[in-house]
Amino acid sequence: MSRIKHLLLVASILFVIETSVMLTATWMLGDFRPLRINNWIALEWLINYEGGFIRRGLAGEWIRYFAAGSSTIPWVHWVPLGLYLAYCATLLATYVLGRVRNLKVLLFALILPGGLWHMALGQIFFTRKEMVFLVLFALLCSVYLLSLRAPLAWRGFWLTIFAMLSIVGGACAELVHEGYLMMSVPITSILFWVIIKENPTFKLMRYSWGVYIALIVALFGLSILHHGTPEIAQTLWDGLSLEDRIILVPSAPYTVFGTIGGVGWGLRQHVSTLYGVFASGGFGYWLLFIIGNCLVLGYIVNQLANTQPNRWSSNYPRLITLGFVLSTSMFLIGSDWGRWLAIACNQTVLLAFALNESPYALTMKPILHNPKVGRWLLTGPAFLLLLLYSTLFDMPMCCVHYEKIFVKYHLWFKLIFGGLSNG
């Protein structure tokens, strides 16, 4: 029976990975008339420095450079797809390098609402700029694990790569979206802290951490000072070709629209959107996803914490919990709670994989008993209940309604069987 369960888990994981990649690649490639993604999201990728330095402009500047005067529409599809595929690869690399060896954990890491599989089913989340943060953190986790596996003579090399990647990559991520400071810097700092504790004589990591924090904070301040104006928004809009504008906004190609039109938004406008979370009646649905996702994360942590005796009395569960909590500060700033929960959960999974065999994370501390809910999460009924939650409910990015909280399998079945009948 155990062999059958093992084969079913392997088959499920392969199915999830294969269908996720196929669905996303099929959707994001091909004819881009009409857009394959929401025009509001597409326009966020096209914010650039044509009207002067502005927050969130680096990705759009790169797209403008590589498009070289041709249409930018393909690029707003290719870039998110590339990031999605990169995250698929780096998530699996972190799992392998972390020597997790738990197929149930990997399955839930993939099908967690807001995770890889739900990104593909709903074609959401991976189209937002937070994917840059996620790929960067996954790379940092992989580099850290390579430093653990490397001979002592090569450890300094990998730690230097980690320092350079965090500073350069973090600076670029901050210029892609200023939310990097709130969403990813805290959990990256936990990884820095672990490395410093494990390598006390390697002083470069202490200095690198300081440079990393100072640089990101400085770039955040620069972004706040140059958050944009209506004049810059008009310059950016006029800089797009008429052909692209017709595809993006067919009904009003000459009028500034979407995220380009909102570049001048400040903290007050973002915080004001929180009112909609409560006024729209969606708060209860968000509680469902917050509790449900926390239970799935709890299942993953409990599975990994119980691989060794007394692991609950180590730094491991404390660091994972702290990483998740520190990644959720965006909940206090904007109403896209699905986006914030997705990035926090995915980064927490990566941290759990990265610290699976960390010497510092496994250092024993005063006894911390596994709570009752943690012990319950290790039972068979808990596995089935969380499996049902992860495959039945579909977490939206924002603006939650009853009709949006379930996975729309009927659409995919219709697409698949329709294609077979026509083929």
C-alpha positions as CSV (number, residue, x, y, z in Angstrom):
1,M,0.0,0.0,0.0
2,S,2.8,2.4,0.9
3,R,4.4,1.8,-2.6
4,I,1.0,2.6,-4.2
5,K,0.8,5.9,-2.2
6,H,4.3,6.7,-3.2
7,L,3.6,6.2,-6.9
8,L,0.4,8.2,-6.6
9,L,2.3,11.1,-5.0
10,V,5.0,11.0,-7.7
11,A,2.3,10.9,-10.5
12,S,0.4,13.8,-8.9
13,I,3.6,15.9,-8.6
14,L,4.6,15.2,-12.2
15,F,1.0,16.0,-13.4
16,V,1.0,19.3,-11.5
17,I,4.4,20.4,-12.8
18,E,3.6,19.3,-16.4
19,T,0.2,20.9,-16.6
20,S,1.3,24.1,-14.9
21,V,4.1,24.6,-17.5
22,M,2.0,23.6,-20.4
23,L,-1.0,25.7,-19.5
24,T,1.1,28.8,-18.8
25,A,3.3,28.5,-21.9
26,T,0.3,27.8,-24.1
27,W,-1.6,30.8,-22.7
28,M,1.3,33.3,-22.8
29,L,2.6,32.4,-26.3
30,G,1.1,32.9,-29.7
31,D,-1.2,35.7,-31.0
32,F,-1.4,38.7,-28.6
33,R,-4.5,40.1,-30.1
34,P,-6.3,40.4,-27.8
35,L,-4.1,40.6,-24.8
36,R,-3.5,37.3,-22.9
37,I,-3.3,39.2,-19.6
38,N,-5.2,42.0,-18.0
39,N,-4.3,45.4,-19.6
40,W,-3.9,47.0,-16.2
41,I,-1.2,44.4,-15.4
42,A,0.4,44.7,-18.8
43,L,0.8,48.4,-18.4
44,E,2.6,48.1,-15.1
45,W,5.4,46.3,-17.0
46,L,5.7,49.2,-19.4
47,I,6.4,52.0,-16.9
48,N,9.9,53.2,-17.9
49,Y,12.3,56.2,-17.6
50,E,11.3,57.9,-20.8
51,G,9.8,60.8,-18.8
52,G,12.7,60.8,-16.2
53,F,13.5,58.6,-13.3
54,I,10.3,57.1,-11.7
55,R,9.5,54.3,-9.3
56,R,8.8,50.9,-10.9
57,G,10.5,51.9,-14.1
58,L,13.4,49.5,-14.5
59,A,11.6,46.6,-16.0
60,G,9.8,48.8,-18.5
61,E,13.1,50.4,-19.4
62,W,14.6,47.0,-20.1
63,I,11.6,46.1,-22.2
64,R,11.8,49.3,-24.1
65,Y,15.5,48.7,-24.8
66,F,15.1,45.1,-26.0
67,A,12.0,45.9,-28.0
68,A,14.2,48.4,-29.9
69,G,11.3,50.3,-31.5
70,S,9.2,47.3,-32.2
71,S,6.0,46.3,-30.4
72,T,6.3,45.9,-26.6
73,I,3.2,43.7,-26.4
74,P,5.0,40.4,-26.8
75,W,7.5,41.4,-24.1
76,V,4.8,41.8,-21.4
77,H,3.9,38.1,-22.1
78,W,7.4,36.8,-22.5
79,V,8.9,38.3,-19.4
80,P,6.2,36.9,-16.9
81,L,6.4,33.5,-18.6
82,G,10.2,33.5,-18.3
83,L,9.9,34.4,-14.6
84,Y,7.3,31.7,-14.1
85,L,9.6,29.0,-15.7
86,A,12.5,30.3,-13.7
87,Y,10.6,30.0,-10.5
88,C,9.6,26.5,-11.4
89,A,13.2,25.5,-11.8
90,T,14.6,27.3,-8.8
91,L,11.8,26.0,-6.5
92,L,12.6,22.4,-7.5
93,A,16.4,23.2,-7.2
94,T,15.8,24.5,-3.6
95,Y,13.8,21.3,-2.8
96,V,16.6,19.0,-4.1
97,L,19.5,21.0,-2.7
98,G,17.8,21.2,0.7
99,R,17.5,17.4,0.7
100,V,13.9,17.6,1.8
101,R,12.9,14.2,0.5
102,N,9.2,14.5,1.4
103,L,6.8,14.2,-1.5
104,K,3.8,15.3,0.5
105,V,5.6,18.6,1.3
106,L,6.6,19.1,-2.3
107,L,3.0,18.4,-3.5
108,F,1.6,21.1,-1.1
109,A,4.4,23.5,-2.0
110,L,3.2,23.2,-5.6
111,I,-0.6,23.3,-5.1
112,L,-0.8,25.8,-2.3
113,P,-3.3,28.6,-3.2
114,G,-1.1,31.3,-4.7
115,G,1.5,28.7,-5.6
116,L,2.7,27.4,-9.0
117,W,-0.3,25.3,-9.9
118,H,-2.9,28.0,-9.0
119,M,-0.8,30.5,-10.9
120,A,-1.3,28.3,-14.0
121,L,-4.9,27.5,-13.5
122,G,-5.9,31.1,-13.0
123,Q,-3.1,32.7,-15.1
124,I,-2.6,35.1,-12.2
125,F,0.1,36.1,-9.7
126,F,3.0,35.2,-11.9
127,T,2.1,38.2,-14.2
128,R,2.8,40.6,-11.4
129,K,6.3,42.1,-10.5
130,E,6.5,40.1,-7.3
131,M,7.7,37.2,-9.3
132,V,11.0,39.1,-9.6
133,F,11.3,39.0,-5.8
134,L,10.4,35.3,-5.7
135,V,12.9,34.2,-8.3
136,L,15.6,36.3,-6.6
137,F,14.9,34.8,-3.2
138,A,14.8,31.2,-4.7
139,L,18.2,31.9,-6.3
140,L,19.6,33.1,-3.0
141,C,18.3,30.0,-1.2
142,S,19.9,27.8,-3.8
143,V,23.2,29.6,-3.5
144,Y,23.1,29.3,0.3
145,L,22.5,25.6,0.0
146,L,25.4,25.2,-2.5
147,S,27.6,26.9,0.1
148,L,26.6,24.3,2.7
149,R,27.3,21.5,0.3
150,A,30.6,22.9,-0.9
151,P,34.0,22.0,0.5
152,L,35.4,24.4,3.0
153,A,37.8,25.9,0.5
154,W,34.9,26.8,-1.8
155,R,32.5,28.0,0.8
156,G,33.8,31.6,0.6
157,F,33.2,31.6,-3.2
158,W,29.5,30.7,-2.8
159,L,29.0,33.2,0.0
160,T,30.6,35.9,-2.1
161,I,28.2,35.0,-4.9
162,F,25.3,35.2,-2.4
163,A,26.5,38.7,-1.2
164,M,26.8,40.0,-4.8
165,L,23.5,38.5,-5.9
166,S,21.6,39.9,-3.0
167,I,23.0,43.4,-3.4
168,V,22.8,43.7,-7.2
169,G,19.6,41.7,-7.5
170,G,18.0,43.4,-4.5
171,A,18.8,46.9,-6.0
172,C,17.3,45.8,-9.3
173,A,14.2,44.3,-7.6
174,E,13.7,47.5,-5.7
175,L,13.8,49.6,-8.9
176,V,11.3,47.1,-10.5
177,H,8.8,47.6,-7.6
178,E,9.4,49.5,-4.4
179,G,7.4,46.9,-2.5
180,Y,10.5,44.7,-2.4
181,L,11.5,46.5,0.8
182,M,8.4,45.3,2.6
183,M,7.8,41.9,0.9
184,S,11.3,40.4,0.6
185,V,14.0,42.3,2.5
186,P,12.9,40.9,5.9
187,I,12.9,37.3,4.9
188,T,16.2,37.7,3.0
189,S,17.6,39.3,6.1
190,I,16.8,36.1,8.1
191,L,18.8,34.2,5.5
192,F,21.7,36.7,6.0
193,W,21.4,36.2,9.7
194,V,21.6,32.4,9.5
195,I,24.7,32.7,7.2
196,I,26.4,35.1,9.6
197,K,25.8,32.8,12.5
198,E,27.1,29.8,10.6
199,N,30.2,31.7,9.3
200,P,31.3,34.0,12.1
201,T,34.8,34.5,10.7
202,F,33.6,35.4,7.2
203,K,33.3,39.2,7.8
204,L,32.2,39.9,4.3
205,M,28.7,38.7,5.1
206,R,28.2,41.3,7.9
207,Y,29.3,44.1,5.7
208,S,27.3,42.8,2.8
209,W,24.1,42.7,4.9
210,G,24.7,46.3,6.0
211,V,25.2,47.4,2.4
212,Y,22.2,45.4,1.2
213,I,19.9,47.1,3.8
214,A,21.3,50.6,3.3
215,L,21.1,50.4,-0.5
216,I,17.5,49.1,-0.5
217,V,16.3,51.7,2.0
218,A,18.0,54.4,0.0
219,L,16.4,53.2,-3.3
220,F,13.1,53.0,-1.6
221,G,13.4,56.6,-0.5
222,L,14.4,57.6,-4.0
223,S,11.4,55.9,-5.4
224,I,9.1,57.6,-2.9
225,L,10.5,61.0,-3.9
226,H,10.0,60.2,-7.6
227,H,6.7,58.4,-7.5
228,G,5.5,60.1,-10.7
229,T,3.3,62.9,-11.9
230,P,0.4,63.2,-14.4
231,E,2.8,64.8,-16.8
232,I,5.2,61.9,-16.6
233,A,2.3,59.5,-17.1
234,Q,1.3,61.3,-20.2
235,T,4.8,61.1,-21.5
236,L,5.0,57.4,-20.9
237,W,1.6,56.9,-22.6
238,D,2.6,58.9,-25.6
239,G,5.8,56.9,-25.8
240,L,4.0,53.7,-26.6
241,S,3.2,53.1,-30.2
242,L,-0.3,53.7,-31.4
243,E,-0.5,50.1,-32.4
244,D,0.3,49.0,-28.9
245,R,-2.1,51.4,-27.3
246,I,-4.9,50.1,-29.5
247,I,-4.2,46.6,-28.3
248,L,-4.0,47.7,-24.7
249,V,-7.0,50.0,-24.6
250,P,-9.0,49.7,-27.9
251,S,-11.8,52.0,-26.8
252,A,-9.5,55.0,-25.8
253,P,-6.0,54.6,-27.1
254,Y,-5.2,58.3,-26.7
255,T,-6.2,58.5,-23.0
256,V,-3.7,57.6,-20.2
257,F,-5.0,54.4,-18.6
258,G,-4.3,51.9,-15.9
259,T,-1.1,51.6,-13.9
260,I,0.6,54.2,-16.1
261,G,-2.1,56.7,-15.2
262,G,-1.7,55.8,-11.5
263,V,2.1,56.3,-11.3
264,G,1.4,59.4,-9.2
265,W,-0.4,57.5,-6.5
266,G,1.0,58.0,-3.0
267,L,0.7,56.2,0.3
268,R,-2.7,57.8,1.1
269,Q,-4.3,56.4,-2.1
270,H,-2.9,52.9,-1.5
271,V,-4.0,52.8,2.1
272,S,-7.5,54.1,1.2
273,T,-8.0,51.0,-0.9
274,L,-8.1,49.0,2.4
275,Y,-11.6,50.3,2.9
276,G,-12.8,48.2,0.0
277,V,-11.6,45.0,1.7
278,F,-14.2,45.6,4.4
279,A,-16.9,47.6,2.6
280,S,-17.1,45.0,-0.2
281,G,-17.9,42.2,2.2
282,G,-14.8,40.2,1.2
283,F,-13.1,40.2,4.6
284,G,-14.6,36.8,5.5
285,Y,-13.3,35.2,2.3
286,W,-9.8,36.6,3.0
287,L,-10.0,35.0,6.5
288,L,-10.7,31.7,4.8
289,F,-7.6,32.0,2.6
290,I,-5.3,33.3,5.4
291,I,-6.3,30.5,7.8
292,G,-6.2,27.9,5.0
293,N,-2.8,28.9,3.7
294,C,-1.4,29.1,7.2
295,L,-2.6,25.6,7.9
296,V,-0.9,24.4,4.7
297,L,2.3,26.1,5.7
298,G,1.9,24.6,9.2
299,Y,1.6,21.2,7.6
300,I,4.8,21.7,5.6
301,V,6.7,22.9,8.6
302,N,5.4,20.1,10.8
303,Q,6.4,17.5,8.3
304,L,9.9,18.9,8.1
305,A,10.2,19.5,11.8
306,N,9.3,15.9,12.6
307,T,12.0,14.4,10.4
308,Q,14.5,14.5,13.3
309,P,13.9,14.1,17.1
310,N,13.4,17.3,19.1
311,R,13.5,19.4,16.0
312,W,10.6,21.4,17.5
313,S,13.0,22.6,20.1
314,S,15.4,24.1,17.6
315,N,15.6,27.5,15.9
316,Y,13.9,26.0,12.8
317,P,10.2,26.5,13.5
318,R,10.9,29.9,15.0
319,L,12.8,31.2,11.9
320,I,10.1,29.9,9.5
321,T,7.3,31.5,11.5
322,L,9.3,34.8,11.8
323,G,10.0,34.8,8.0
324,F,6.3,34.5,7.2
325,V,5.1,37.1,9.7
326,L,7.7,39.6,8.5
327,S,6.7,39.1,4.9
328,T,3.1,40.3,5.4
329,S,3.5,44.0,6.2
330,M,2.0,44.9,2.8
331,F,-1.4,43.8,4.3
332,L,-1.4,47.2,6.1
333,I,-0.7,49.2,2.9
334,G,-2.7,47.9,0.0
335,S,-5.9,45.9,-0.7
336,D,-4.4,43.2,-3.0
337,W,-4.3,40.8,-0.2
338,G,-4.1,37.7,-2.5
339,R,-0.9,39.0,-4.0
340,W,0.6,39.7,-0.6
341,L,-0.4,36.3,0.8
342,A,0.9,34.5,-2.2
343,I,4.4,36.1,-2.1
344,A,4.6,35.5,1.7
345,C,3.6,31.9,1.5
346,N,5.9,31.0,-1.5
347,Q,8.9,32.7,0.2
348,T,8.2,30.9,3.4
349,V,8.2,27.5,1.6
350,L,11.5,28.4,0.1
351,L,12.9,29.4,3.5
352,A,11.6,26.1,4.9
353,F,13.5,24.2,2.2
354,A,16.7,26.2,2.5
355,L,16.9,25.8,6.3
356,N,16.0,22.1,6.3
357,E,19.6,21.1,7.2
358,S,21.0,24.5,8.3
359,P,23.3,24.0,11.3
360,Y,22.1,27.3,12.9
361,A,18.4,26.5,12.3
362,L,18.8,23.1,13.9
363,T,20.6,24.5,17.0
364,M,18.6,23.5,20.1
365,K,16.8,26.1,22.1
366,P,14.6,26.0,25.3
367,I,12.0,23.4,24.8
368,L,9.1,24.4,22.5
369,H,6.4,21.8,22.4
370,N,4.5,21.2,19.2
371,P,1.0,22.6,19.8
372,K,-2.0,20.4,19.4
373,V,-2.9,21.8,16.0
374,G,0.6,20.9,14.9
375,R,0.2,17.3,15.9
376,W,-3.2,17.2,14.2
377,L,-1.7,18.4,11.0
378,L,0.4,15.2,10.8
379,T,-2.7,13.0,10.7
380,G,-4.3,11.5,7.6
381,P,-7.6,13.5,7.9
382,A,-5.6,16.7,8.0
383,F,-3.8,15.8,4.8
384,L,-7.0,15.0,3.0
385,L,-8.7,18.2,4.3
386,L,-5.8,20.4,3.2
387,L,-5.7,18.6,-0.1
388,L,-9.3,19.4,-0.7
389,Y,-8.8,23.0,0.3
390,S,-5.8,23.4,-2.0
391,T,-7.6,21.9,-5.0
392,L,-11.0,23.3,-4.5
393,F,-10.4,27.0,-3.6
394,D,-8.7,29.5,-5.9
395,M,-7.4,32.6,-4.2
396,P,-7.8,35.8,-6.3
397,M,-5.3,38.6,-6.3
398,C,-7.8,41.1,-5.0
399,C,-11.5,42.0,-5.1
400,V,-12.7,38.7,-3.8
401,H,-16.3,37.5,-4.5
402,Y,-18.1,34.2,-3.9
403,E,-17.9,33.4,-7.6
404,K,-14.1,33.8,-7.6
405,I,-13.1,31.6,-4.8
406,F,-13.4,28.2,-6.5
407,V,-11.1,26.7,-9.2
408,K,-12.9,26.8,-12.5
409,Y,-12.1,23.3,-13.7
410,H,-15.0,23.3,-16.1
411,L,-13.3,25.9,-18.2
412,W,-10.2,23.8,-18.6
413,F,-12.2,20.6,-19.3
414,K,-14.2,22.5,-21.9
415,L,-10.9,23.8,-23.5
416,I,-9.3,20.4,-23.5
417,F,-12.2,18.4,-24.8
418,G,-13.1,21.1,-27.2
419,G,-9.6,20.9,-28.6
420,L,-9.7,17.1,-28.8
421,S,-13.1,17.1,-30.6
422,N,-11.8,19.7,-33.1
423,G,-8.5,17.9,-33.6
